């Protein structure tokens, strides 16, 4: 099975560990795991199915059972806290710790790709280079963002973007994005992307108080609809995203970097309730 440093969800690691050992040893079962760890067998099944989380107090016992090395122990413990994080700041904090632990054993590009989505300003600075002729003035570049970041953060971000090949010097030596857009493809399941999306929503909340109405457009809509209608709405949103991308692609007189968020989520849970007769 894959080594633990390739995982971003400890429950997936535990599930693969169970399936691998089950295929190798006839005696290996949930009852066997329970006997070795003291965890209830049915509870362990729910953990593997991502229905429950292990308690922090159970981490040392599992580390012993899994026979993890010292660095693997640190990674597994951090991974549990990462998956149980309840805020964007916590997720970002633990993600950075995971990346530091991963770097000696995983491809640098993979780690840097996670880091790209872990901080919202990486995405913004990439777009800003479409507008600003950057001359290695990191103070100026950092101050252009809203909210502003530090000069050190801007410098690290530019180095990361260059390392990933997302930006490169043109014929005049000016740094520019290498592609019109960066898409997540298979990476969108990674929690780093979720962390970025949460950061984008947090920026939108801040914009309500810090950006004048004439420079923003934030609206909300609450509706009741069928699942069939929901699918149509999702298709329309997808079509709108493509239209916006095409409009921006053709735009020549670039002035600012804008964030456009799309949210569609249920506010009720009627599908889990029995319908009235």
Backbone bond lengths (Angstrom), bond angles and torsions (degrees), N, CA, C in turn:
res aa  C-N    CA-C-N  psi(-1)  N-CA   C-N-CA  omega(-1)  CA-C   N-CA-C  phi
1 X - - - 1.462 - - 1.527 109.52 -
2 X 1.340 116.55 161.80 1.458 121.32 179.99 1.527 110.98 -63.81
3 X 1.349 115.89 150.22 1.460 117.42 177.80 1.523 109.66 -72.95
4 X 1.306 115.85 161.01 1.461 122.12 -170.49 1.523 112.86 -63.47
5 X 1.349 117.81 -25.14 1.455 121.12 -175.49 1.529 112.76 -71.92
6 X 1.322 117.55 -7.64 1.461 120.72 177.29 1.529 112.03 -91.24
7 X 1.339 116.69 -1.91 1.462 120.43 -175.37 1.529 111.31 -100.59
8 X 1.333 114.99 145.60 1.457 121.77 172.12 1.531 110.82 -119.23
9 X 1.331 116.41 12.32 1.465 122.06 174.52 1.525 107.40 -145.18
10 X 1.322 116.33 116.17 1.471 119.82 -175.95 1.524 111.93 -63.92
11 X 1.344 116.84 -26.97 1.462 120.10 -179.29 1.521 110.96 -70.32
12 X 1.325 117.82 -33.30 1.460 120.99 175.44 1.528 110.36 -68.02
13 X 1.330 115.81 -37.13 1.463 119.40 177.21 1.529 110.12 -64.84
14 X 1.341 116.51 -45.80 1.464 120.27 179.21 1.524 111.17 -62.24
15 X 1.319 117.05 -38.50 1.466 120.73 179.21 1.527 110.97 -65.33
16 X 1.350 116.48 -44.92 1.464 119.62 179.30 1.524 111.10 -67.44
17 X 1.337 116.02 -35.88 1.463 120.37 177.13 1.525 110.06 -62.34
18 X 1.331 116.54 -42.67 1.464 120.50 -179.85 1.534 110.50 -65.46
19 X 1.344 116.12 -48.92 1.468 120.09 -177.44 1.527 111.33 -62.56
20 X 1.332 116.44 -38.83 1.462 120.11 -179.96 1.527 110.79 -65.09
21 X 1.330 116.96 -48.02 1.456 120.13 -178.85 1.519 112.08 -69.66
22 X 1.328 116.59 -32.44 1.462 120.84 176.63 1.523 110.44 -62.80
23 X 1.349 116.29 -36.99 1.461 120.13 -179.55 1.532 112.24 -75.25
24 X 1.336 116.16 -20.67 1.473 120.47 -177.60 1.523 113.58 -97.09
25 X 1.332 116.78 -27.86 1.465 120.54 -174.04 1.533 110.69 -131.44
26 X 1.308 116.41 124.72 1.460 120.47 -179.25 1.521 112.23 -64.29
27 X 1.337 115.73 -32.89 1.464 119.58 -175.82 1.531 112.81 -74.55
28 X 1.340 117.28 -14.29 1.457 120.67 -173.39 1.533 110.08 -74.33
29 X 1.324 116.64 121.93 1.457 122.08 -177.69 1.522 108.78 -153.72
30 X 1.303 116.21 172.85 1.467 120.28 178.08 1.531 110.45 -64.95
31 X 1.330 116.20 -32.17 1.460 120.05 176.67 1.528 109.85 -66.62
32 X 1.345 116.01 -37.90 1.468 120.52 177.87 1.528 110.20 -64.28
33 X 1.344 116.96 -44.26 1.464 121.45 178.11 1.518 110.32 -60.29
34 X 1.338 115.87 -42.96 1.462 120.60 179.80 1.527 111.12 -61.03
35 X 1.330 115.60 -41.32 1.455 119.69 -179.57 1.520 112.90 -66.23
36 X 1.324 117.21 -32.07 1.459 122.00 -177.94 1.537 112.49 -84.86
37 X 1.324 117.02 -28.26 1.473 119.87 -173.89 1.517 114.30 -111.79
38 X 1.337 116.68 -19.16 1.462 119.74 -176.04 1.516 112.81 82.05
39 X 1.333 117.18 1.70 1.467 121.11 177.77 1.521 109.65 -84.12
40 X 1.314 116.34 139.11 1.460 120.77 178.36 1.530 109.67 -60.89
41 X 1.334 116.97 135.17 1.461 121.58 -175.98 1.529 112.15 -60.09
42 X 1.343 117.06 -44.11 1.466 120.01 -178.82 1.520 110.87 -67.76
43 X 1.331 116.99 -33.27 1.464 120.97 176.78 1.528 110.22 -66.78
44 X 1.331 116.25 -40.77 1.464 120.70 -179.98 1.526 111.03 -62.52
45 X 1.322 116.11 -37.47 1.468 120.81 176.44 1.532 110.07 -60.91
46 X 1.324 116.31 -42.82 1.464 120.46 179.97 1.527 111.86 -66.50
47 X 1.327 116.15 -33.24 1.474 119.97 176.11 1.524 109.51 -64.46
48 X 1.328 116.46 -47.26 1.461 120.57 179.96 1.523 112.19 -63.60
49 X 1.316 116.88 -28.11 1.471 121.81 177.91 1.530 112.44 -89.53
50 X 1.334 116.51 7.56 1.471 123.45 178.16 1.528 112.59 63.13
51 X 1.330 115.79 29.97 1.462 120.59 176.19 1.525 111.69 -96.44
52 X 1.319 116.26 -20.12 1.461 121.71 -179.09 1.528 109.59 -138.93
53 X 1.334 115.70 163.07 1.456 122.20 172.71 1.520 109.23 -115.57
54 X 1.320 116.82 147.88 1.462 119.58 173.99 1.521 109.01 -74.10
55 X 1.323 116.92 153.26 1.460 121.15 175.07 1.525 109.03 -74.52
56 X 1.315 116.77 150.82 1.468 120.24 178.83 1.529 111.34 -59.12
57 X 1.327 116.09 -32.27 1.467 120.44 -179.85 1.526 112.60 -66.41
58 X 1.349 116.93 -18.00 1.464 120.68 -178.95 1.525 112.49 -87.62
59 X 1.331 116.97 -8.57 1.465 120.46 -176.37 1.533 112.48 -59.78
60 X 1.349 119.93 -50.45 1.480 119.44 -179.19 1.524 113.41 -57.80
61 X 1.342 116.36 -39.18 1.468 120.04 179.59 1.521 110.89 -64.06
62 X 1.336 116.40 -42.69 1.462 120.15 179.81 1.526 111.22 -68.10
63 X 1.322 116.21 -37.70 1.466 120.23 178.37 1.524 110.13 -59.01
64 X 1.340 116.89 -43.23 1.462 121.58 177.74 1.527 110.90 -64.89
65 X 1.323 116.24 -44.03 1.463 121.16 -179.78 1.534 111.30 -63.42
66 X 1.327 116.85 -39.56 1.457 121.68 -178.07 1.530 112.58 -79.73
67 X 1.330 116.01 -10.15 1.467 122.49 179.61 1.524 111.03 58.47
68 X 1.323 115.82 51.47 1.456 121.30 -178.11 1.523 111.20 -86.35
69 X 1.323 115.69 147.63 1.459 120.93 174.75 1.526 109.27 -74.13
70 X 1.318 116.86 176.80 1.461 120.67 -178.13 1.526 111.47 -61.35
71 X 1.341 116.72 -45.43 1.462 119.38 179.88 1.525 111.03 -71.01
72 X 1.324 117.62 -36.27 1.459 121.14 176.21 1.525 110.29 -64.90
73 X 1.331 115.52 -36.75 1.471 121.23 176.03 1.520 109.94 -59.80
74 X 1.338 117.00 -47.85 1.468 121.50 179.81 1.525 110.77 -61.42
75 X 1.333 115.43 -41.17 1.464 119.45 -178.92 1.525 111.00 -66.56
76 X 1.339 116.13 -45.91 1.468 120.18 -179.67 1.522 110.86 -61.78
77 X 1.330 117.40 -44.92 1.468 121.40 179.97 1.529 110.94 -61.27
78 X 1.340 116.12 -44.56 1.464 120.65 178.83 1.522 110.58 -65.07
79 X 1.325 115.86 -37.69 1.463 121.39 -179.61 1.527 110.92 -62.48
80 X 1.326 116.93 -40.63 1.466 120.82 177.80 1.525 109.88 -61.46
81 X 1.336 117.06 -47.33 1.462 121.05 179.51 1.537 110.91 -63.91
82 X 1.338 116.54 -37.80 1.464 121.60 178.63 1.524 110.99 -61.61
83 X 1.337 115.73 -47.33 1.466 119.75 -178.85 1.520 113.33 -69.91
84 X 1.337 116.46 -22.93 1.462 120.44 -179.66 1.527 112.40 -96.94
85 X 1.331 117.19 1.15 1.470 121.38 -177.93 1.522 110.51 -59.14
86 X 1.316 115.81 139.77 1.466 121.32 -176.83 1.527 113.18 -110.02
87 X 1.317 117.14 2.71 1.461 120.03 178.67 1.519 109.39 -142.40
88 X 1.329 115.82 158.34 1.460 120.83 178.78 1.522 111.21 -61.91
89 X 1.336 116.64 -39.59 1.464 120.36 179.77 1.524 111.27 -62.20
90 X 1.340 116.90 -41.40 1.462 120.87 178.47 1.530 110.46 -65.18
91 X 1.338 116.29 -43.93 1.457 120.09 179.65 1.525 110.76 -59.65
92 X 1.330 116.50 -45.37 1.460 121.18 -179.42 1.523 110.69 -62.88
93 X 1.335 116.57 -42.81 1.469 121.62 -179.79 1.526 110.95 -59.38
94 X 1.338 116.26 -50.14 1.462 119.42 -177.01 1.531 111.43 -72.92
95 X 1.335 117.20 -30.60 1.465 119.85 177.51 1.522 110.25 -63.11
96 X 1.333 117.28 -42.84 1.455 120.84 178.88 1.534 110.68 -61.56
97 X 1.330 117.34 -39.28 1.465 120.82 177.43 1.525 110.49 -64.10
98 X 1.338 116.49 -40.45 1.458 120.47 178.73 1.520 110.84 -62.79
99 X 1.325 116.78 -42.58 1.458 120.78 -178.89 1.525 111.12 -62.91
100 X 1.316 116.51 -39.87 1.462 120.28 178.73 1.533 111.12 -64.03
101 X 1.330 116.03 -37.98 1.462 120.31 179.33 1.521 111.89 -73.78
102 X 1.339 117.26 -27.56 1.458 121.07 -176.19 1.525 112.95 -81.16
103 X 1.302 118.01 -31.51 1.460 121.50 -166.95 1.527 115.33 -52.01
104 X 1.331 120.07 -38.59 1.467 117.84 -178.60 1.523 114.70 -67.83
105 X 1.344 117.89 -17.49 1.466 118.35 -172.54 1.520 114.01 -122.70
106 X 1.319 118.14 -7.25 1.455 119.25 179.36 1.514 111.15 -119.76
107 X 1.304 116.66 163.08 1.461 121.05 -178.99 1.525 110.22 -60.67
108 X 1.327 114.87 135.86 1.462 119.81 -179.41 1.511 110.92 -60.36
109 X 1.330 116.83 -37.68 1.461 120.27 -178.76 1.516 111.16 -60.53
110 X 1.331 117.37 -42.09 1.455 120.53 179.08 1.524 111.07 -61.45
111 X 1.328 116.03 -46.28 1.455 119.82 179.69 1.520 111.31 -61.95
112 X 1.326 116.39 -43.99 1.461 120.74 -178.89 1.522 110.85 -65.79
113 X 1.329 116.47 -33.21 1.457 119.12 178.64 1.512 110.71 -65.98
114 X 1.335 117.17 -40.00 1.458 120.64 175.12 1.528 109.93 -63.12
115 X 1.345 114.89 -41.11 1.465 119.34 -178.78 1.525 110.97 -65.56
116 X 1.318 117.25 -33.27 1.467 121.68 179.03 1.528 110.92 -57.38
117 X 1.312 117.06 -43.10 1.456 120.87 -178.80 1.521 112.98 -85.85
118 X 1.328 116.81 -12.05 1.460 119.82 -176.44 1.525 112.77 -75.29
119 X 1.337 118.60 -23.02 1.463 122.17 -179.22 1.523 109.37 -125.47
120 X 1.315 116.75 122.59 1.463 121.17 -173.21 1.515 113.49 -60.27
121 X 1.354 117.08 -29.89 1.461 118.79 -175.31 1.519 112.80 -71.52
122 X 1.333 119.00 -18.31 1.463 119.88 175.13 1.522 110.48 -62.02
123 X 1.321 115.88 -43.38 1.465 121.50 -179.75 1.525 110.08 -68.02
124 X 1.338 116.66 -41.08 1.467 121.29 -178.00 1.528 110.75 -67.67
125 X 1.323 117.35 -44.11 1.466 120.00 -178.54 1.522 111.38 -63.81
126 X 1.314 116.55 -35.11 1.461 119.31 176.35 1.520 110.47 -58.35
127 X 1.340 116.29 -43.88 1.459 120.62 179.40 1.528 111.69 -71.45
128 X 1.338 116.24 -35.92 1.465 120.41 -178.49 1.527 111.43 -62.18
129 X 1.327 117.19 -29.73 1.461 120.43 179.40 1.514 112.63 -69.84
130 X 1.341 117.31 -12.02 1.465 121.18 170.86 1.525 111.27 -71.50
131 X 1.343 115.73 -21.57 1.461 121.74 -171.95 1.519 112.42 -109.41
132 X 1.342 116.23 -46.09 1.467 121.71 -172.04 1.527 111.08 -98.15
133 X 1.322 117.60 126.45 1.471 120.71 173.12 1.532 108.97 -72.27
134 X 1.304 116.86 96.15 1.466 121.36 -173.41 1.518 110.73 -74.35
135 X 1.349 115.95 128.48 1.463 122.52 -179.61 1.529 111.24 -120.80
136 X 1.315 116.58 37.33 1.463 123.27 179.81 1.524 112.74 61.71
137 X 1.328 116.07 26.90 1.468 121.03 173.15 1.528 106.72 -96.10
138 X 1.329 115.99 89.46 1.456 120.69 -173.79 1.532 111.74 -71.54
139 X 1.312 117.35 -30.01 1.469 120.31 176.89 1.527 110.21 -62.23
140 X 1.323 115.64 -45.25 1.459 120.05 179.66 1.522 111.00 -65.86
141 X 1.316 116.29 -44.44 1.461 120.53 -178.85 1.524 111.04 -62.21
142 X 1.325 116.85 -44.51 1.470 121.35 -179.09 1.524 111.42 -64.34
143 X 1.330 117.53 -37.37 1.467 121.42 -177.09 1.513 112.61 -73.41
144 X 1.328 117.95 -16.31 1.459 121.66 -179.51 1.535 112.45 -76.41
145 X 1.327 116.77 -19.58 1.463 119.42 -179.07 1.516 110.89 -79.90
146 X 1.318 115.18 152.24 1.476 120.94 178.98 1.532 109.13 -130.35
147 X 1.354 117.73 107.85 1.463 127.16 1.42 1.527 111.78 -73.30
148 X 1.341 115.91 155.24 1.460 121.13 -177.85 1.522 111.37 -67.54
149 X 1.327 115.46 151.82 1.453 120.94 174.75 1.532 107.95 -114.41
150 X 1.329 117.62 177.42 1.449 120.39 -179.95 1.527 110.71 -82.49
151 X 1.319 116.06 160.16 1.459 121.58 177.48 1.523 110.40 -61.35
152 X 1.343 116.56 -37.66 1.465 121.03 179.86 1.522 110.94 -65.16
153 X 1.330 116.77 -40.02 1.468 120.58 177.97 1.523 110.95 -64.21
154 X 1.340 116.39 -40.79 1.464 120.76 178.49 1.523 110.98 -63.60
155 X 1.324 116.77 -41.80 1.461 121.10 -179.32 1.531 110.96 -65.37
156 X 1.337 116.84 -44.65 1.475 120.10 178.58 1.527 110.51 -63.31
157 X 1.317 116.05 -37.85 1.456 120.38 -178.85 1.525 111.29 -65.78
158 X 1.328 117.24 -44.65 1.463 120.90 179.51 1.527 110.35 -61.76
159 X 1.331 116.57 -42.24 1.462 120.39 178.34 1.524 111.08 -62.23
160 X 1.337 116.05 -40.10 1.463 120.85 178.76 1.523 110.81 -64.63
161 X 1.326 117.07 -44.97 1.463 121.46 -179.47 1.529 111.16 -62.50
162 X 1.333 116.36 -37.82 1.460 120.13 177.09 1.523 110.59 -67.94
163 X 1.326 116.16 -41.79 1.469 120.95 -178.87 1.523 111.34 -61.97
164 X 1.329 115.93 -37.56 1.462 121.28 179.89 1.526 112.42 -78.07
165 X 1.338 116.29 -12.26 1.459 119.20 -176.72 1.510 112.71 78.05
166 X 1.335 117.09 14.47 1.466 121.53 -179.87 1.524 110.43 -77.28
167 X 1.342 116.87 -28.32 1.459 121.95 172.64 1.517 108.76 -127.60
168 X 1.328 116.41 151.61 1.463 120.79 -179.69 1.523 108.80 -156.49
169 X 1.336 119.06 152.89 1.472 120.55 179.14 1.524 111.47 -67.33
170 X 1.345 116.14 139.53 1.459 119.86 174.61 1.529 109.31 -86.98
171 X 1.329 117.98 -167.60 1.462 121.54 -176.30 1.519 112.96 -64.18
172 X 1.340 116.96 -21.48 1.467 121.30 179.18 1.522 112.55 -94.11
173 X 1.338 116.10 -4.60 1.457 120.10 -178.24 1.513 113.74 93.93
174 X 1.338 117.41 -2.27 1.463 121.24 179.83 1.532 110.26 -78.89
175 X 1.320 116.70 133.55 1.460 121.13 178.23 1.522 110.21 -73.13
176 X 1.339 115.35 128.83 1.466 120.90 179.63 1.532 109.74 -139.45
177 X 1.347 116.92 154.20 1.475 119.79 174.36 1.518 110.41 -61.14
178 X 1.324 116.33 142.96 1.459 120.79 -178.29 1.522 112.49 -84.22
179 X 1.337 117.67 -19.58 1.464 121.77 178.71 1.514 108.95 -133.77
180 X 1.322 115.60 159.54 1.458 119.51 179.32 1.525 111.48 -63.97
181 X 1.331 116.61 -42.41 1.460 120.84 -177.14 1.519 110.31 -142.31
182 X 1.329 115.60 152.12 1.460 121.72 173.59 1.514 107.57 -107.52
183 X 1.327 117.31 123.18 1.458 121.26 177.72 1.518 109.23 -108.79
184 X 1.327 116.30 157.78 1.460 120.33 -174.37 1.516 113.39 -88.72
185 X 1.323 118.24 -23.29 1.467 123.54 -175.67 1.523 110.57 42.91
186 X 1.328 118.71 -119.49 1.461 120.89 -177.46 1.507 113.49 -74.36
187 X 1.311 118.08 -11.08 1.459 120.98 -175.65 1.516 111.77 -77.21
188 X 1.357 117.14 -13.67 1.463 118.50 -173.59 1.521 113.40 -67.50
189 X 1.320 117.90 -8.27 1.454 120.41 175.72 1.518 111.88 -86.93
190 X 1.318 116.21 -11.98 1.459 120.73 -177.79 1.518 109.82 -75.22
191 X 1.318 115.75 142.38 1.461 119.50 -176.17 1.510 113.13 -65.32
192 X 1.329 117.20 -21.78 1.461 119.28 176.99 1.511 110.32 -60.84
193 X 1.323 117.62 -36.79 1.450 121.26 178.84 1.525 109.78 -68.35
194 X 1.332 116.55 -41.24 1.463 119.72 176.50 1.520 110.90 -61.22
195 X 1.336 115.42 -38.32 1.457 119.71 177.80 1.522 110.54 -62.89
196 X 1.342 116.86 -41.33 1.466 120.62 178.08 1.529 110.50 -64.17
197 X 1.328 116.68 -42.56 1.461 120.03 179.95 1.526 111.26 -62.53
198 X 1.325 116.33 -38.87 1.465 119.72 177.00 1.525 110.69 -65.46
199 X 1.346 116.46 -37.75 1.457 120.24 177.72 1.525 110.52 -64.24
200 X 1.340 116.30 -38.86 1.461 120.46 178.95 1.525 110.80 -64.03
201 X 1.322 117.03 -39.00 1.464 120.62 177.81 1.527 110.56 -67.51
202 X 1.331 115.31 -36.82 1.462 119.98 178.62 1.527 110.72 -65.51
203 X 1.339 116.85 -37.46 1.462 120.94 177.02 1.525 110.51 -64.82
204 X 1.323 116.37 -36.29 1.468 120.28 179.01 1.519 110.96 -64.69
205 X 1.324 116.61 -39.18 1.470 120.28 177.71 1.525 110.12 -62.41
206 X 1.327 116.15 -43.49 1.455 120.18 178.99 1.514 112.18 -64.52
207 X 1.340 116.26 -33.79 1.466 120.66 -178.69 1.529 112.23 -64.15
208 X 1.328 117.79 -27.00 1.470 120.90 178.68 1.522 111.49 -58.77
209 X 1.318 116.42 -33.62 1.470 120.69 -176.48 1.521 113.39 -101.45
210 X 1.331 117.75 -20.33 1.466 119.14 -172.26 1.526 114.74 -110.89
211 X 1.328 117.95 -15.58 1.463 121.56 -178.95 1.525 109.60 -110.42
212 X 1.330 119.49 126.59 1.473 122.16 177.97 1.529 111.14 -58.46
213 X 1.328 117.16 148.87 1.463 122.14 -176.35 1.513 112.95 -57.58
214 X 1.353 116.50 -34.69 1.468 118.86 -177.84 1.523 112.60 -69.92
215 X 1.333 117.52 -11.69 1.462 121.09 179.66 1.530 113.00 -109.15
216 X 1.311 117.55 7.95 1.458 120.79 179.31 1.518 109.78 -145.22
217 X 1.318 115.48 166.33 1.468 121.80 175.51 1.523 107.44 -143.16
218 X 1.305 116.09 100.04 1.465 121.43 179.75 1.522 108.40 -123.21
219 X 1.305 116.50 118.31 1.458 120.62 -178.96 1.520 109.39 -136.24
220 X 1.316 116.40 159.67 1.468 121.81 178.41 1.517 109.99 -132.07
221 X 1.308 115.76 154.90 1.458 121.41 -178.27 1.520 108.54 -148.54
222 X 1.319 116.75 124.75 1.463 122.12 178.15 1.517 108.68 -115.96
223 X 1.331 117.40 121.92 1.468 121.55 -175.51 1.528 110.18 -136.20
224 X 1.325 116.27 160.76 1.464 121.64 169.37 1.522 107.05 -107.11
225 X 1.334 117.03 136.38 1.461 120.17 -174.34 1.520 110.74 -154.49
226 X 1.316 115.68 163.56 1.466 121.68 176.20 1.526 109.29 -85.69
227 X 1.324 116.34 166.21 1.458 119.40 177.60 1.531 110.76 -64.69
228 X 1.327 116.25 -34.25 1.466 119.84 178.30 1.530 110.48 -63.21
229 X 1.333 115.47 -42.56 1.459 120.22 177.77 1.531 110.25 -66.44
230 X 1.325 116.56 -36.47 1.457 121.10 178.97 1.523 110.63 -58.80
231 X 1.325 116.82 -43.64 1.460 120.15 -179.65 1.532 110.98 -64.36
232 X 1.320 116.60 -37.10 1.465 120.31 177.99 1.531 110.13 -65.18
233 X 1.345 115.53 -42.15 1.473 120.20 178.53 1.523 110.18 -61.93
234 X 1.327 116.78 -43.67 1.464 120.33 179.64 1.525 111.12 -61.59
235 X 1.336 116.99 -38.96 1.461 120.64 177.76 1.523 110.74 -65.67
236 X 1.345 116.27 -39.77 1.476 120.14 178.79 1.525 110.88 -64.56
237 X 1.328 116.51 -40.80 1.468 120.20 178.23 1.525 109.82 -63.37
238 X 1.322 116.39 -41.98 1.456 120.87 178.31 1.525 110.76 -62.29
239 X 1.336 116.58 -42.22 1.467 120.81 177.55 1.526 110.70 -62.83
240 X 1.336 115.99 -40.76 1.466 120.41 -179.64 1.530 110.60 -64.55
241 X 1.317 116.96 -40.62 1.469 119.86 177.11 1.521 110.68 -57.95
242 X 1.331 116.01 -45.27 1.465 119.82 179.65 1.524 111.20 -63.62
243 X 1.331 116.98 -39.66 1.466 120.67 179.07 1.526 110.88 -63.58
244 X 1.344 115.90 -42.38 1.470 120.48 179.89 1.521 110.39 -64.28
245 X 1.336 116.44 -42.69 1.463 120.26 178.66 1.526 110.46 -59.87
246 X 1.330 116.70 -41.03 1.463 120.44 -179.91 1.526 111.05 -68.32
247 X 1.338 117.13 -39.95 1.469 120.74 177.17 1.530 110.96 -60.95
248 X 1.325 116.02 -45.90 1.465 120.84 -178.72 1.522 110.54 -67.46
249 X 1.328 116.62 -36.62 1.454 120.46 -179.66 1.531 111.17 -60.80
250 X 1.331 116.13 -35.29 1.469 121.13 -177.67 1.526 112.77 -87.28
251 X 1.335 116.64 -12.48 1.465 120.83 -177.71 1.530 109.89 -71.05
252 X 1.324 116.79 134.33 1.466 120.86 -176.99 1.526 113.16 -109.09
253 X 1.317 118.18 -38.26 1.468 121.69 -175.62 1.523 110.46 -89.62
254 X 1.314 116.07 74.56 1.460 121.13 -176.09 1.528 110.85 -74.91
255 X 1.358 115.98 137.92 1.459 120.56 -175.90 1.528 113.83 -127.55
256 X 1.323 117.49 -41.79 1.453 121.95 -177.31 1.523 110.35 -139.00
257 X 1.343 116.16 163.51 1.467 121.85 171.54 1.524 107.15 -100.39
258 X 1.319 116.81 125.96 1.461 121.91 -178.61 1.525 110.52 -115.11
259 X 1.321 115.49 149.32 1.458 121.81 174.72 1.519 108.60 -106.69
260 X 1.323 117.00 126.83 1.466 122.17 177.36 1.515 108.09 -117.82
261 X 1.306 117.54 116.53 1.460 122.35 179.77 1.523 110.59 -107.05
262 X 1.317 116.55 141.02 1.464 122.58 172.59 1.523 107.62 -119.74
263 X 1.309 117.23 126.28 1.469 120.67 177.49 1.531 110.12 -130.61
264 X 1.289 115.07 133.12 1.462 121.48 173.92 1.515 107.01 -145.53
265 X 1.333 117.21 114.19 1.461 120.05 -176.96 1.529 109.37 -152.71
266 X 1.332 117.22 153.82 1.471 120.60 -178.44 1.519 112.00 -75.40
267 X 1.326 115.89 144.56 1.462 122.40 174.39 1.524 111.09 -110.33
268 X 1.311 116.39 0.93 1.468 122.30 176.24 1.524 108.30 -132.04
269 X 1.321 116.64 170.11 1.464 121.49 178.43 1.523 110.36 -133.22
270 X 1.329 114.58 50.23 1.459 119.76 -178.68 1.522 112.69 -66.44
271 X 1.344 117.22 -25.30 1.468 119.46 -179.42 1.522 112.10 -68.05
272 X 1.340 117.65 -15.04 1.468 120.57 177.98 1.517 111.48 -97.49
273 X 1.328 116.66 -4.15 1.467 120.99 -179.65 1.520 110.52 -104.71
274 X 1.290 116.44 148.33 1.461 119.92 177.00 1.513 109.49 -72.81
275 X 1.333 115.34 136.51 1.466 119.02 179.28 1.520 110.73 -70.00
276 X 1.318 115.74 144.89 1.461 120.05 177.45 1.518 109.97 -69.42
277 X 1.334 118.17 143.76 1.481 120.64 -178.43 1.516 110.27 -68.26
